[in-house]
Amino acid sequence: MLFFFYLVFEEDTPDPKVLPQGERFLPLKASDIQGLRIVTREGLTLRCMKETDGSWDIINGERKVNAAEKINDFLEAITTLTEIDHFPVDETALNQYGLQEPATHITLTDLTRKTYDILVGDKTPDASTGVYVMSADNNRVAILGAILNWELFKLSSLFVLSDSQQE
């Protein structure tokens, strides 16, 4: 009887190594990110660096009580998002996805000082459940879940007009 139970229920166990949708968009862990810079199309900016104690030093942005929590939530989201879809795009077609002049430009810096430039474009047309995103070093557009826009919205209270825009 026990052998029958094992055969019926053990065979249906999903493989934990299989990702639920596609591959992760970024090959990073949130804990490995040491620097964050976000610039919106309108010139609003947030720039911060991680201190040795793990806290965030906001270099350019609003210093609010819950800033570290918002930054950590954003980094956790962007490093765990999996691609819903991806496709190659010619540079002349970037405008169709809002990536010629992206809504948001994100730069992440890891422990080795390597930077990752990410362009966030328009929402997808199908009920805005996704957003077009592209790594600045290739011509591949990915569709990521709208959670990215939600996390950017939560961070927006920390954005300030950049120094070059104030003059």
C-alpha positions in Angstrom: 0.0 0.0 0.0 2.8 2.4 0.9 4.5 1.7 -2.5 1.3 2.6 -4.3 1.1 5.9 -2.4 4.6 6.7 -3.3 4.1 6.0 -7.0 0.9 8.1 -7.2 1.9 11.1 -5.3 5.7 11.2 -5.7 5.5 11.3 -9.5 3.5 14.6 -9.4 6.0 16.5 -7.4 7.2 19.5 -9.5 10.9 19.8 -10.1 12.1 22.7 -7.8 14.9 23.6 -10.3 12.4 24.6 -13.0 11.5 28.3 -13.1 7.8 29.1 -13.2 7.7 31.2 -16.3 10.9 32.1 -18.1 14.5 32.8 -17.1 15.3 35.6 -14.6 15.9 38.9 -16.3 19.0 39.7 -14.2 21.7 37.4 -13.1 22.0 39.1 -9.7 20.8 38.7 -6.1 19.4 41.7 -4.4 22.0 41.4 -1.6 24.8 41.7 -4.2 23.7 45.2 -5.4 25.8 48.0 -3.9 24.6 50.9 -5.9 21.3 52.1 -7.5 20.6 55.0 -9.8 17.2 55.7 -11.3 16.5 58.5 -13.7 13.0 59.1 -15.1 12.2 60.6 -18.5 11.1 63.7 -16.6 14.6 64.0 -15.0 13.6 62.8 -11.5 16.5 60.9 -9.9 17.3 58.6 -7.0 20.9 57.6 -6.4 22.1 55.6 -3.4 25.0 53.4 -2.3 25.0 50.6 0.2 27.1 51.2 3.3 29.3 48.5 4.8 26.7 47.9 7.5 24.0 47.2 4.8 22.2 50.5 5.2 21.5 52.7 2.2 23.2 56.1 1.8 20.9 58.3 -0.3 23.2 60.5 -2.3 20.5 62.1 -4.5 16.9 61.7 -3.3 14.6 62.2 -0.4 15.7 60.7 2.9 12.5 59.3 4.3 12.0 57.0 7.3 11.0 54.0 5.1 13.4 54.6 2.3 15.6 51.6 2.9 12.5 49.3 2.9 11.3 50.7 -0.4 14.8 50.3 -1.9 15.2 46.8 -0.7 11.7 45.8 -2.0 12.5 47.3 -5.4 15.8 45.4 -5.6 14.2 42.2 -4.5 11.6 42.6 -7.2 13.9 43.5 -10.1 16.3 40.7 -9.3 13.7 38.0 -9.0 11.4 38.9 -12.0 11.3 36.3 -14.7 10.7 37.1 -18.3 7.1 36.6 -19.6 8.5 36.8 -23.1 11.5 38.2 -25.0 12.3 39.0 -28.6 15.0 40.7 -30.6 14.3 44.3 -31.7 16.1 46.4 -34.3 17.3 49.7 -33.0 14.9 51.5 -35.4 11.9 49.9 -33.8 12.6 50.7 -30.1 10.1 53.6 -30.2 7.3 51.0 -30.6 8.0 49.8 -27.1 8.8 53.1 -25.4 12.5 52.3 -25.3 13.9 55.0 -27.7 13.3 57.5 -24.8 12.7 55.2 -21.9 10.3 56.1 -19.1 13.0 55.0 -16.6 16.7 54.3 -16.8 18.0 52.1 -14.0 21.7 51.4 -13.3 22.6 48.8 -10.7 26.2 48.2 -9.5 27.2 44.9 -8.0 29.9 43.8 -5.6 32.5 43.7 -8.4 31.6 47.3 -9.5 30.0 45.9 -12.7 27.1 47.9 -13.8 23.8 46.8 -15.3 21.9 49.4 -17.3 18.2 48.7 -17.7 15.7 50.7 -19.8 12.0 50.5 -18.8 9.6 51.4 -21.6 5.9 51.3 -22.1 3.3 49.1 -20.5 2.2 46.2 -22.7 -1.1 46.8 -24.5 -2.9 43.8 -23.0 -4.4 45.3 -19.9 -1.1 46.7 -18.8 -0.1 43.4 -17.1 3.5 43.8 -18.3 6.2 46.3 -19.2 8.8 46.4 -21.9 12.3 46.3 -20.6 15.7 46.1 -22.2 19.2 45.7 -21.0 21.2 48.5 -22.5 23.9 46.2 -23.7 21.8 44.1 -26.1 19.0 44.4 -28.6 16.6 42.0 -26.8 13.4 43.3 -25.4 11.8 41.4 -22.5 8.3 41.7 -21.1 8.4 41.7 -17.3 5.4 41.7 -14.9 3.8 45.0 -13.9 5.2 44.5 -10.4 8.2 46.4 -11.7 6.1 49.5 -12.3 4.4 49.1 -8.9 7.8 49.0 -7.2 9.0 52.0 -9.2 5.8 53.8 -8.1 6.5 53.0 -4.4 10.1 54.4 -4.9 8.9 57.6 -6.6 8.4 59.4 -3.3 12.2 59.3 -3.0 12.9 60.9 -6.4 14.1 64.4 -6.7 14.7 66.7 -9.6 18.3 66.2 -10.6 20.8 69.1 -10.2 21.1 69.6 -14.0 17.3 70.0 -14.3 17.0 72.5 -11.5 19.2 75.2 -13.2 
